Amino acid sequence: MSSTALPPPRQRFFLLRPRVLDRIEQVVIVAVWSMFVWRMVHAPTAFTLDASSLTTWALTLSETSVMLFTLIRRPTGAISLRLGDWMLATTATLAPLMIDFNVEPYQRFAWLGLFLLLFGNCWQAWAKLILRRSFGITPANRGIKVSGAYRFVRHPMYAGYLAVHLGYLAVMFSPYNLLVYGIGWTEQILRLLAEERLLSEDPAYRAYMQQVRWRLIPGLF
């Protein structure tokens, strides 16, 4: 059965109804984001106004935008019910919220990190403004967008996240943070491919794939 060919609502288990899954996802995101913010404001360098503080607040802005757009998004019935897709989306979204704030900053990379964080936040904000309420975490079809940043890569929001995470890692590098982002981005790439598998069931998205070749990084992927 196709991931979008769902049985009628009355024949589905309550927790497998798309609107219920939407709400569960929102609750989980808000809960983990709240813990992320609590750890951030209690970090020793949170209010020091140095490289580590500025990069941490810029990172928090990025992660907060994910939480807010998750809350205001448009519900959909065309959502994946595959357990693997949900696990990918959950890990890719939550892993970056587990980073360690208590790291000695690399001051020599401060400006590079801040530039990447600024660029990434602006780029993903542009993509989110195009998506508006079509934003989602788990693979789903909430409408096909082809304008704005979507003219350059098929997943510009993820490209923005990548710049943000690389910027933070450049300043606040540690083996633990590298591991967290490594896990998160392994799942993010798999999640991206899962989204395209679901979206490609829509003829409009298949036509869009022919127009915009690159998924994430022009010339590379």
C-alpha positions as CSV (number, residue, x, y, z in Angstrom):
1,M,0.0,0.0,0.0
2,S,1.3,3.5,-0.8
3,S,2.2,5.6,2.3
4,T,-0.5,8.1,1.3
5,A,-3.2,5.5,0.5
6,L,-4.7,5.4,4.0
7,P,-7.8,3.6,5.1
8,P,-10.8,5.7,6.0
9,P,-10.4,7.6,9.3
10,R,-12.9,5.4,11.2
11,Q,-11.0,2.3,10.3
12,R,-7.6,3.6,11.6
13,F,-6.3,3.1,15.0
14,F,-6.7,6.4,16.9
15,L,-3.0,7.2,17.2
16,L,-2.4,6.5,13.5
17,R,-4.8,9.3,12.4
18,P,-2.8,12.1,10.6
19,R,-4.1,14.9,12.8
20,V,-3.4,12.9,16.0
21,L,0.2,12.2,14.7
22,D,0.6,15.9,14.0
23,R,-0.3,16.8,17.6
24,I,2.0,14.1,19.1
25,E,4.9,15.4,17.0
26,Q,4.2,19.0,18.1
27,V,4.2,18.0,21.8
28,V,7.5,16.1,21.5
29,I,9.2,19.0,19.7
30,V,8.0,21.6,22.2
31,A,9.1,19.4,25.1
32,V,12.6,18.7,23.8
33,W,13.0,22.4,22.7
34,S,12.1,23.5,26.2
35,M,14.9,21.3,27.7
36,F,17.3,22.7,25.0
37,V,16.5,26.3,26.1
38,W,16.7,25.4,29.8
39,R,20.2,24.0,29.2
40,M,21.2,26.9,27.1
41,V,20.3,29.7,29.6
42,H,22.0,27.7,32.4
43,A,25.3,27.3,30.5
44,P,28.2,29.3,32.1
45,T,28.8,31.2,28.8
46,A,25.2,32.0,27.9
47,F,25.4,35.7,28.9
48,T,29.1,36.4,28.4
49,L,28.8,38.4,25.1
50,D,31.7,36.6,23.5
51,A,31.9,34.2,20.6
52,S,30.4,31.3,22.4
53,S,27.4,33.3,23.7
54,L,26.7,34.9,20.3
55,T,26.9,31.5,18.4
56,T,24.7,29.9,21.1
57,W,22.0,32.5,20.8
58,A,22.1,32.4,17.0
59,L,21.7,28.6,17.2
60,T,18.8,29.0,19.6
61,L,17.1,31.3,17.1
62,S,17.4,28.6,14.5
63,E,16.0,25.8,16.7
64,T,13.2,28.1,18.0
65,S,12.0,28.8,14.5
66,V,11.6,25.0,14.0
67,M,9.5,24.7,17.1
68,L,7.3,27.7,16.2
69,F,6.6,26.7,12.6
70,T,5.8,23.2,13.8
71,L,3.1,24.6,16.0
72,I,1.5,26.8,13.2
73,R,1.7,24.3,10.3
74,R,-1.2,23.1,8.3
75,P,-2.5,19.6,9.1
76,T,-2.4,17.1,6.3
77,G,-3.8,13.6,5.5
78,A,-0.9,12.9,3.1
79,I,1.6,12.0,5.8
80,S,3.9,9.0,5.9
81,L,2.9,6.3,8.3
82,R,6.1,4.4,7.9
83,L,7.9,3.8,11.3
84,G,11.3,4.3,9.7
85,D,10.3,7.7,8.3
86,W,9.1,8.8,11.7
87,M,12.3,7.6,13.4
88,L,14.4,9.4,10.8
89,A,12.5,12.6,11.2
90,T,12.5,12.4,15.0
91,T,16.3,11.7,15.2
92,A,17.2,14.4,12.6
93,T,15.1,17.0,14.4
94,L,16.0,16.2,18.0
95,A,19.7,15.3,17.7
96,P,20.8,18.9,17.2
97,L,19.0,19.9,20.4
98,M,21.3,17.6,22.4
99,I,24.5,19.6,21.7
100,D,26.9,20.6,24.5
101,F,27.0,24.3,25.4
102,N,29.9,23.9,27.9
103,V,32.7,23.9,25.3
104,E,35.8,26.1,25.1
105,P,35.2,28.3,22.0
106,Y,37.6,28.4,19.2
107,Q,38.1,32.2,19.0
108,R,40.0,32.1,15.7
109,F,36.9,30.6,14.0
110,A,34.5,33.0,15.6
111,W,33.8,35.3,12.6
112,L,33.5,32.3,10.3
113,G,31.1,30.6,12.6
114,L,29.0,33.7,13.1
115,F,28.8,34.3,9.3
116,L,27.6,30.8,8.7
117,L,25.1,31.1,11.5
118,L,23.8,34.4,10.1
119,F,23.6,33.1,6.6
120,G,22.0,29.9,7.6
121,N,19.4,31.6,9.7
122,C,18.5,34.0,6.9
123,W,18.4,31.3,4.3
124,Q,16.2,29.0,6.3
125,A,13.9,31.9,7.3
126,W,13.4,32.7,3.6
127,A,12.5,29.1,2.9
128,K,10.1,29.0,5.9
129,L,8.4,32.2,4.7
130,I,7.8,30.5,1.4
131,L,6.5,27.4,3.1
132,R,4.5,29.2,5.8
133,R,2.0,26.7,7.2
134,S,3.2,23.9,4.9
135,F,6.2,23.3,7.2
136,G,6.5,19.8,8.6
137,I,8.9,17.4,10.4
138,T,7.7,14.0,9.3
139,P,7.6,13.4,5.5
140,A,4.2,14.7,4.3
141,N,2.7,16.5,1.3
142,R,1.5,19.9,2.6
143,G,1.7,21.5,-0.9
144,I,4.5,21.9,-3.4
145,K,6.5,25.1,-3.3
146,V,8.7,26.1,-6.2
147,S,9.5,29.9,-5.6
148,G,12.0,31.8,-3.6
149,A,14.9,29.7,-2.2
150,Y,13.2,26.7,-3.8
151,R,14.4,27.9,-7.2
152,F,18.0,27.0,-6.2
153,V,17.8,23.7,-4.3
154,R,14.9,21.4,-3.5
155,H,15.5,21.5,0.3
156,P,16.7,25.1,1.1
157,M,15.5,24.9,4.7
158,Y,17.8,22.0,5.3
159,A,20.6,23.8,3.6
160,G,20.1,26.6,6.1
161,Y,20.2,24.2,9.0
162,L,23.5,22.8,7.6
163,A,25.1,26.2,7.6
164,V,23.9,26.9,11.1
165,H,25.2,23.7,12.5
166,L,28.5,24.0,10.7
167,G,28.9,27.5,12.1
168,Y,28.2,26.4,15.6
169,L,30.5,23.5,15.3
170,A,33.3,25.7,14.0
171,V,33.2,27.8,17.2
172,M,32.1,25.2,19.7
173,F,33.9,22.1,18.5
174,S,34.1,19.0,20.6
175,P,34.1,15.3,19.8
176,Y,30.7,15.0,21.4
177,N,29.2,17.9,19.4
178,L,30.7,16.4,16.2
179,L,29.1,13.0,17.1
180,V,25.7,14.6,17.7
181,Y,25.7,16.5,14.5
182,G,27.1,13.5,12.6
183,I,24.2,11.4,13.8
184,G,21.7,14.2,13.1
185,W,22.9,14.8,9.6
186,T,23.1,11.1,8.7
187,E,19.4,10.9,9.6
188,Q,18.7,14.2,8.0
189,I,19.9,13.0,4.6
190,L,17.9,9.8,4.9
191,R,14.9,11.9,5.9
192,L,15.3,14.1,2.9
193,L,15.3,11.1,0.6
194,A,12.2,9.7,2.4
195,E,10.5,13.0,1.8
196,E,11.3,12.9,-1.9
197,R,10.0,9.4,-2.1
198,L,6.6,10.5,-0.7
199,L,6.5,13.8,-2.6
200,S,7.4,12.2,-5.9
201,E,4.0,10.5,-5.9
202,D,2.7,14.0,-6.8
203,P,3.1,14.8,-10.5
204,A,3.8,18.5,-9.6
205,Y,6.8,17.5,-7.5
206,R,8.1,15.2,-10.2
207,A,8.0,18.1,-12.7
208,Y,9.8,20.3,-10.1
209,M,12.5,17.7,-9.7
210,Q,13.2,18.1,-13.4
211,Q,13.5,21.9,-13.1
212,V,15.7,22.0,-9.9
213,R,18.4,19.4,-10.1
214,W,20.2,19.7,-6.7
215,R,18.6,18.7,-3.4
216,L,20.8,20.4,-0.8
217,I,24.1,21.9,-2.1
218,P,24.4,23.0,-5.8
219,G,27.0,21.1,-7.7
220,L,27.4,18.5,-5.0
221,F,24.1,16.9,-3.8
